[in-house]
Amino acid sequence: MILTGPEIRDQVTAGAIDIDPFDPGQLNPNSYDLHLSTRIGWYTGEVLDCARDNPFEHHTVPADGMVLSPGRIYLASTAERVGSDTFVPIIRARSSMARLGLFVHVTADLIDIGSHGHLTLQLHAVQPVRIYPRLRIAQVTFWQVKGDIELYDGKYQGTGELPMPSRLHRDLPQAAPR
C-alpha cells in the first residue's frame, strides 16, 4: 500500500520517515518531490568494468546550469537525506523531467528499508538537456511492508552529498582477469 501525501507528512512528524530537510510544500497526493543537489559525477573510462572500481570524477553543477549529453551516465545526489526503517522508499523522475527526455533513476528505483542518506540518482539524457542545482528532479513514494523487517546495512548506507559510484566490484569474490 502506498502512502498518501498527508500520511507521508504524518510519518515524517512521527519519525518513521526521514526526509531532511522536509518542506510540506513538496508533498504531492502520494509522493514527495526531491531536489538535485549541487553535486554530480561521471565515469571517466571508455569501458565500465563490473569487477573493478571504475575511475569517477565529482563535479559541481554551476548555478547557470549544466548540459547533460546523450551516451553517458551521470550520477547526481539529492539535496535531501531520505530513509525509513518502517516503509520502503521508491524513487522516480517527476513527469516534467521525463517529458524533457531525462531518465532519472529508471533502474534500481527501490531503496531498501533501513537505508538512510542522500540518494544517488542515475541520469541519462535522450537529447542534450540543461539541469540546474536545486532543480525539483525526482519524487519519492513510500510503501508499507508485510512480513519481518530486516534493515539494510550494505555498502551504500549513509551516503553523503557526493553521488556514490557503483561498488558492484565488492560483491565479487575476487577481481576478474582483464
C-alpha positions in Angstrom: 0.0 0.0 0.0 1.3 3.4 -1.0 1.2 6.3 1.5 -0.6 9.5 0.6 1.0 12.9 0.9 -0.8 13.7 4.2 0.3 10.3 5.6 3.9 11.0 4.4 3.8 14.3 6.4 2.4 12.5 9.5 5.1 9.8 9.3 7.8 12.4 9.0 6.4 14.1 12.1 6.3 10.8 13.9 9.9 10.0 13.0 9.0 6.9 10.9 10.2 8.6 7.7 13.4 10.5 7.4 13.4 13.5 5.0 15.8 16.2 5.8 15.2 19.0 5.1 11.5 18.5 5.0 9.2 21.1 3.3 5.4 20.4 3.3 5.3 22.4 0.0 7.0 19.4 -1.7 4.2 17.0 -0.9 2.1 15.6 -3.7 -1.1 13.4 -3.5 1.1 10.3 -3.0 4.7 11.4 -3.2 7.3 13.9 -2.1 9.5 15.9 -4.5 13.2 15.7 -4.3 15.8 18.3 -5.4 19.0 17.8 -7.2 22.0 18.8 -5.1 24.9 20.8 -6.4 27.0 17.6 -6.8 27.2 15.4 -10.0 29.8 13.0 -11.4 30.6 10.6 -14.2 32.9 7.7 -15.0 36.0 8.7 -17.0 36.8 5.3 -18.6 35.5 4.3 -22.0 34.5 0.8 -20.8 33.0 0.2 -17.4 34.2 -3.0 -15.7 31.9 -4.7 -13.2 34.9 -6.3 -11.4 36.7 -3.1 -10.9 36.4 0.2 -9.0 35.9 2.4 -12.1 37.6 5.9 -12.4 35.0 8.5 -11.4 35.1 12.3 -11.2 32.9 14.5 -9.0 31.9 18.0 -10.1 29.7 20.9 -9.0 26.6 21.8 -11.1 27.1 25.5 -11.9 24.4 28.0 -10.9 23.8 28.8 -14.6 23.2 25.1 -15.3 25.0 22.2 -16.9 24.1 20.4 -20.2 23.9 16.6 -19.9 24.8 14.8 -23.2 23.4 11.6 -24.5 25.5 8.5 -24.4 26.8 8.9 -20.9 25.5 8.0 -17.4 25.7 10.8 -14.9 25.3 10.2 -11.1 23.9 13.0 -9.0 22.8 13.2 -5.4 19.6 14.5 -3.9 19.7 17.6 -1.7 17.5 15.8 0.8 18.5 12.9 3.0 15.9 10.2 2.8 15.2 6.9 4.5 12.9 4.8 6.7 13.1 1.8 9.0 9.3 1.3 8.6 8.5 2.0 4.9 10.1 1.2 1.6 11.0 4.3 -0.5 10.8 4.1 -4.2 12.2 7.0 -6.4 11.2 8.0 -9.9 11.5 11.0 -12.1 9.0 13.8 -12.0 6.9 13.6 -15.1 8.0 17.1 -16.0 11.6 15.8 -16.3 10.5 12.7 -18.2 8.8 14.9 -20.8 12.2 16.6 -21.5 13.7 13.2 -22.2 15.7 12.9 -19.0 15.7 9.5 -17.5 16.0 9.9 -13.7 16.7 6.7 -11.8 14.9 4.4 -14.3 16.5 1.3 -12.9 17.2 0.5 -9.2 14.3 2.6 -8.0 13.8 0.6 -4.8 15.6 1.9 -1.7 16.0 -0.8 0.9 14.2 -0.4 4.1 16.7 0.8 6.7 18.8 2.7 4.1 19.3 6.4 5.0 21.3 9.0 3.1 21.3 11.3 0.2 20.1 9.3 -2.7 22.3 8.8 -5.8 20.3 9.3 -9.0 21.3 7.8 -12.3 20.7 10.4 -15.0 20.6 9.7 -18.8 19.6 12.3 -21.4 17.8 11.3 -24.6 19.0 14.6 -26.1 21.1 17.4 -24.6 19.2 18.8 -21.6 20.3 21.6 -19.2 19.9 20.9 -15.5 20.3 23.3 -12.5 21.3 22.9 -8.9 18.2 22.6 -6.6 16.0 21.5 -9.5 13.0 19.5 -8.5 14.0 16.4 -10.4 12.6 13.3 -8.7 9.9 12.1 -6.4 9.8 9.5 -3.7 6.9 7.3 -2.7 6.7 5.2 0.5 5.2 1.7 0.7 4.1 -0.4 3.6 5.8 -3.8 4.1 4.3 -7.1 5.0 6.5 -9.6 7.0 9.5 -9.4 9.2 11.7 -6.4 8.6 15.4 -6.8 8.1 17.1 -3.4 7.9 19.6 -2.6 5.2 23.2 -2.5 6.3 25.0 -2.6 3.0 27.8 -0.8 1.0 25.7 2.3 0.2 24.5 3.0 3.7 24.8 6.6 4.9 25.6 8.1 1.5 26.6 11.8 1.9 26.1 14.6 -0.6 28.6 13.2 -3.1 27.0 10.9 -5.6 28.2 7.3 -5.0 29.6 5.4 -7.9 29.0 1.6 -8.3 30.5 -0.7 -5.7 29.5 -3.8 -7.6 33.1 -5.0 -7.6 32.9 -5.5 -3.8 30.3 -8.3 -4.5 32.7 -10.4 -6.5 34.8 -12.9 -4.7 38.0 -11.7 -6.4 38.9 -9.3 -9.2 38.3 -10.9 -12.6 41.2 -11.0 -15.1 41.1 -8.4 -17.8 
